[in-house]
Amino acid sequence: MKRQCPTQMSRTKSSAVSNNAPWRGGRRILVSVLATLALFLLAGCMARYLPVPEPGIEVDDDHAVFTVDGLRVIVSKRSWLREPDNLNDYFTTFYVQVRNMSAQDTWRILPGEFSMLDEFSSQFDAVSPLDVVGLLLDRDPYAHYVGDLNQSLVERDALVRKQTEGRANMQAYAFSFGDILPGATKSGYIFFNRLPSSNQSATLVFRGRRVRFVRSKD
C-alpha cells in the first residue's frame, strides 16, 4: 500500500475543497433566487387594501394623501417584501411618507401618534422596529446549530446572511421616528400586530385624521 506524505495529503484535501467551491457558490445563488421568487409569489397572494376617498383625503390608486398640523402625509397599505421574509406572518404594515411643510418649524413624530383600527374598530398600537427585530431575528444565529453536526457550513452561513440582511432592511426601510426638519421628508414602514385573515377593512389613525382602507375583491 502506497503511503502519502503529509505534503501530498494536504494537496489532496486542498484540491477537494476547491472542487466543492463552485457548487457552494452555485448553491448560494440558487437559494437567493428561490427566496426572491417566493417573496414575489407571496405578494401576489396577499390581500390588497385600497383607500376610501373622504373630505380632506385625496386618493390616487392605492395611496391616500392628507395634510395635518403642517405635515403632508402619504400612506398606503403595503406589504413587506424583504428579509425578514416571514414578517407578514406576524405584522400588518403600512408605508408612510411625512413631509414637513414648514419653512422654520421642526416637528417630532412619535410611535404613539399612529394607531390602526380593524373592521370592528379594535385598536392596534404601532410596534417599534426594535420589537419587530427582537421577535423575528436571533441575537445569535449560530445558537440553533450548536452540536448539530449535520448542518453544513453553507447553510449556517446562509442563515447568518439572511439575519444580517433582515436587520439592515429594518434600519433602512422602517419609518424613523423623531424630529423632521423644516422642509424635510421621512418615509418608511410602520408595523402593527397582524390583522386576522378574514378582516375586511383597516383604518390608519394619525393625529386625529383617519384613513380607511377597504379590502379589494379583485
VENHUJO-V428585 format. One record per run of one state. SS is the DSSP state (H for helix, E for strand, C for the rest). FROM is the first residue (numbers start at 1). TO is the last residue. If there is no record, write none. Layout:
BEGIN
SS;FROM;TO
SS;FROM;TO
END
This chain:
BEGIN
C;1;5
H;6;45
C;46;48
E;49;51
C;52;53
E;54;54
C;55;56
E;57;60
C;61;62
E;63;68
C;69;70
E;71;76
C;77;86
H;87;89
C;90;90
E;91;100
C;101;106
E;107;109
C;110;110
H;111;113
E;114;117
C;118;122
E;123;125
C;126;126
E;127;127
C;128;128
H;129;136
C;137;140
H;141;145
C;146;152
H;153;173
E;174;174
C;175;177
E;178;180
C;181;184
E;185;193
C;194;200
E;201;206
C;207;208
E;209;215
C;216;218
END
